[in-house]
Amino acid sequence: MSDRTLEMNADTAARAAGGEASVRDFLALLKPRVMSLVIFTALVGMVAAPGGLHPVLAATALLCIAVGAGASAALNMWYDADIDAVMGRTRLRPVPRGAITRGEALAFGLILSAFSVLTLGLLVSWAASALLAFTIFFYAVIYTIWLKRSTPQNIVIGGAAGAFPPMIGWAAVTGGISVESIVLFLLIFFWTPPHFWALALYKSDDYARAGVPMMPVVAGDRATRGQIWLYSLILAPLGLLPAAVGLGGPLYLAVSTILGVLFLALAWQVRSGEGAVAAKRLFAFSILYLFLLFALLLAEPMMGIAPFASLLGGVS
């Protein structure tokens, strides 16, 4: 069945449903679970940034970043309705299920994009607004429309979209970017390939059926396991870097070291070809890994723990 036929079937089903979409359906377009991670990492970027924002402006910035992330998700579901309809984990999304038409998803995404970008610029920071606009464009156009269906490196390059939120949060406070915010970006950027390729290893049939050239589909499981191990070797030491640039303290350094070792151990199990169970373990742990690292960056200042670098007379 061609992509065009699947698109027509999705729209036909939606029209047959009478267009009676619920609030819950439109909320589902925003990918709430992904949005929660975006809000969390953006908040860490805001808290870690030097200076501060009025609480109302800070809340406004977080709202705009969240809405922008939701807009990206809606645009993704608009364009990917055809492949979502044939993948087991996405076939119940609002568009392939027929609750919302592709046109409605497109309009919803564009309206939210404009609202989030303009509101962030007018009320908080045009630098942060520009980064948010670029993030939405990157995810919707560069990743969804171009990379996702054309290269097994889609996750590597496209992962930049998910790495921008802490930079946006930082820019909302400071009006620009810095080495520290770039470190936060790199942490998420290099976390993304082993995280999603672990998922792809045990969901490869889904991607193959949809014609998405994920690494296991194109290069095979063995090559994917090798790539996961390679990126994990980069990620583990990179997880320590926030302490070196003055973002994390002794507690962060200790915990990130332990988490990095555990990440490598699980990645090695995947590398050794222990099957879907090992891939599922790594995928689940990767979520915990990123959450704990950013949670520590958020918690240490509240606990009165000084950044590790300042204790050594370095960056403060």
C-alpha positions in Angstrom: 0.0 0.0 0.0 1.5 3.4 -1.0 2.1 6.3 1.3 -0.5 8.3 -0.7 -3.1 5.7 -0.3 -2.5 5.5 3.4 -2.9 9.3 3.7 -6.2 9.2 1.8 -7.4 6.4 4.1 -6.5 8.4 7.2 -8.4 11.4 6.0 -11.4 9.3 4.8 -11.6 7.7 8.2 -11.4 11.1 10.0 -14.2 12.5 7.8 -16.3 9.4 8.5 -15.9 10.0 12.2 -17.7 13.3 11.7 -14.9 15.5 12.9 -16.1 15.2 16.5 -12.7 15.4 18.1 -12.5 15.7 21.8 -10.2 17.9 23.9 -8.4 14.7 24.8 -7.7 14.0 21.1 -6.2 17.5 20.7 -4.1 17.0 23.8 -2.8 13.8 22.4 -1.6 15.7 19.4 0.8 17.5 21.7 2.5 14.3 22.8 2.2 15.1 26.6 4.9 12.7 27.7 7.5 14.2 25.4 6.3 17.7 26.4 6.9 16.9 30.0 10.5 16.1 29.3 10.9 19.3 27.3 9.4 21.4 30.1 11.7 19.7 32.7 14.9 20.2 30.7 14.0 23.8 29.8 13.3 24.5 33.5 16.8 23.2 34.4 18.3 25.5 31.8 16.4 28.4 33.3 17.4 27.6 36.9 21.0 26.9 36.0 21.4 30.2 34.1 23.0 33.2 35.9 20.5 35.8 36.9 16.8 35.2 37.1 13.4 36.0 35.8 10.2 37.3 37.5 8.1 34.2 38.4 5.4 35.3 36.0 7.8 35.7 33.1 9.5 32.3 34.0 6.1 30.6 33.9 5.3 32.3 30.6 8.6 31.1 29.1 7.9 27.6 30.2 4.4 27.7 28.9 5.6 29.0 25.5 8.3 26.3 25.3 5.7 23.6 26.2 3.3 24.9 23.6 6.1 25.1 21.0 7.0 21.4 21.7 3.3 20.5 21.4 3.1 22.4 18.1 6.1 20.4 16.8 4.4 17.2 17.8 1.1 18.1 16.0 3.0 19.0 12.9 4.8 15.6 13.1 1.5 13.8 13.4 0.1 15.7 10.5 2.9 14.7 8.2 3.4 11.2 9.6 -0.3 10.1 9.5 0.4 7.6 6.8 3.2 5.7 8.6 1.6 6.1 12.0 -1.4 4.2 10.6 0.7 1.1 10.1 2.9 1.1 13.2 1.6 -0.7 16.2 2.8 1.9 18.8 1.3 4.8 16.8 -1.8 3.5 15.1 -4.1 4.8 17.8 -2.9 8.4 17.6 -5.7 10.9 16.8 -5.1 11.3 13.1 -4.7 7.6 12.0 -7.5 6.7 14.4 -9.8 9.1 12.5 -10.6 11.4 15.4 -8.8 14.4 13.8 -8.1 15.1 10.1 -4.7 15.8 8.8 -5.8 19.4 7.9 -6.9 20.0 11.5 -3.6 18.7 12.8 -1.7 21.0 10.5 -3.8 24.1 11.4 -3.5 23.3 15.1 0.3 22.9 14.9 0.8 26.1 12.9 -1.4 28.2 15.2 0.3 26.9 18.3 3.7 27.5 16.7 2.9 31.2 15.9 1.4 31.7 19.4 4.4 30.2 21.3 7.1 32.0 19.3 5.4 35.4 19.3 4.4 35.3 22.9 7.9 34.2 24.0 9.5 37.0 22.0 7.1 39.8 23.0 7.0 39.0 26.7 10.3 37.3 27.6 13.2 37.2 25.1 13.5 37.4 21.3 16.7 35.3 21.5 14.8 32.5 23.2 11.9 33.0 20.7 14.3 32.6 17.8 15.7 29.4 19.2 12.1 28.1 19.8 11.2 28.9 16.2 14.3 27.2 14.9 13.5 24.1 17.1 10.0 23.8 15.7 11.3 24.2 12.2 14.0 21.7 12.8 11.7 19.0 14.2 8.8 19.5 11.7 10.8 20.1 8.5 14.4 18.9 8.9 13.6 15.8 10.9 10.0 14.8 10.2 9.7 15.8 6.5 13.3 15.2 5.4 15.5 13.1 7.6 13.1 10.6 9.1 12.3 8.9 5.7 15.6 9.4 4.0 18.5 8.3 6.2 19.3 5.9 9.1 21.0 8.9 10.7 17.6 10.5 11.2 17.8 10.2 15.0 21.4 11.4 15.2 20.8 14.7 13.3 17.1 15.0 14.2 18.0 14.6 17.9 19.1 18.2 18.0 15.5 19.2 18.1 15.0 17.5 21.5 18.3 19.0 22.8 17.4 22.6 22.3 14.9 23.2 25.3 17.6 23.8 28.0 19.3 26.2 25.6 15.9 28.0 25.1 15.4 28.1 28.9 18.9 29.5 29.4 18.3 32.1 26.6 15.0 33.2 28.2 17.0 34.2 31.3 20.3 35.5 29.9 19.2 36.6 26.4 21.8 34.4 24.7 23.7 31.1 24.7 26.9 30.0 26.5 29.3 27.2 27.0 27.1 25.9 29.8 24.0 25.8 27.8 25.8 24.1 24.9 27.0 21.4 27.4 23.3 20.7 28.3 22.5 20.6 24.6 25.3 18.1 23.9 24.2 15.9 26.8 20.8 15.4 25.3 22.1 15.2 21.8 24.4 12.3 22.4 21.9 10.6 24.7 19.3 10.5 21.9 20.9 7.9 19.6 21.4 5.1 22.1 18.0 5.8 23.7 16.1 5.6 20.4 18.2 2.9 18.7 17.5 0.7 21.8 13.8 1.2 21.1 14.3 0.6 17.4 16.0 -2.7 18.1 12.9 -4.3 19.5 10.5 -2.3 17.3 12.3 -2.8 14.1 9.4 -4.7 12.5 7.2 -1.7 13.0 9.7 0.6 11.3 10.3 -1.8 8.5 6.5 -2.1 7.9 6.2 1.7 7.7 9.2 2.1 5.5 11.2 4.2 7.9 14.9 3.7 7.5 15.9 3.3 11.1 19.3 1.9 11.7 18.3 -1.7 12.5 16.1 -1.8 9.4 18.9 -0.5 7.1 22.1 -1.7 8.6 20.9 -4.6 10.7 20.9 -5.3 14.5 24.7 -5.9 14.8 25.6 -2.6 13.3 23.0 -0.8 15.5 24.3 -2.5 18.6 27.8 -1.2 17.7 26.5 2.3 17.2 24.8 2.2 20.5 28.0 1.2 22.2 30.0 3.9 20.4 27.6 6.7 21.4 27.4 5.4 25.0 31.2 5.7 25.2 30.8 9.3 24.3 27.8 9.9 26.5 29.2 8.5 29.8 32.1 11.0 30.1 30.0 13.8 28.6 27.6 13.3 31.5 30.4 14.5 33.9 31.0 17.7 31.9 28.3 19.8 33.7 30.4 19.5 36.8 33.5 20.8 34.9 31.7 23.9 33.7 30.2 25.0 37.0 26.7 23.6 36.6 27.0 20.5 38.9 28.4 20.0 42.3 30.1 17.0 44.1 26.8 15.1 44.4 26.2 15.5 40.7 29.7 14.4 39.9 29.4 11.3 42.0 26.0 10.2 40.8 26.7 11.0 37.2 29.8 8.8 37.4 27.8 5.9 38.8 25.0 6.4 36.2 27.6 6.6 33.4 29.1 3.2 34.5 25.7 1.6 34.6 24.8 3.0 31.2 28.0 1.5 29.8 27.3 -1.8 31.4 23.8 -2.0 29.9 25.1 -0.8 26.5 27.7 -3.5 26.6 25.0 -6.1 27.1 23.3 -4.7 24.0 26.6 -4.7 22.2 27.1 -8.3 23.1 23.9 -9.3 21.4 21.8 -10.3 24.4 18.6 -9.6 22.4 15.5 -7.6 22.9 15.5 -7.9 26.7 18.9 -6.0 26.9 17.6 -3.4 24.5 14.5 -2.8 26.6 16.6 -2.5 29.7 18.8 0.1 28.1 15.9 2.0 26.8 14.2 2.1 30.2 17.4 3.0 32.0 18.2 5.8 29.5 15.1 7.6 30.5 16.0 7.4 34.2 19.6 8.4 33.4 18.7 11.7 31.7 16.0 12.5 34.3 18.4 12.0 37.3 21.2 14.0 35.7 18.9 17.0 35.1 17.1 16.5 38.4 20.4 16.8 40.2 21.3 20.0 38.3 17.9 21.4 39.5 18.2 20.1 43.1 21.7 20.9 44.1 21.3 24.7 44.1 18.1 24.2 46.2 20.2 22.1 48.6 22.9 24.8 48.9 25.5 22.6 47.3 28.1 24.7 45.5 29.2 23.8 41.9 32.1 21.4 41.9 34.2 23.7 39.7 33.9 26.6 42.2 35.1 24.4 45.0 38.3 23.9 43.0 38.6 27.6 42.3 37.4 27.2 38.7 34.3 28.4 37.0 31.6 29.6 39.4 
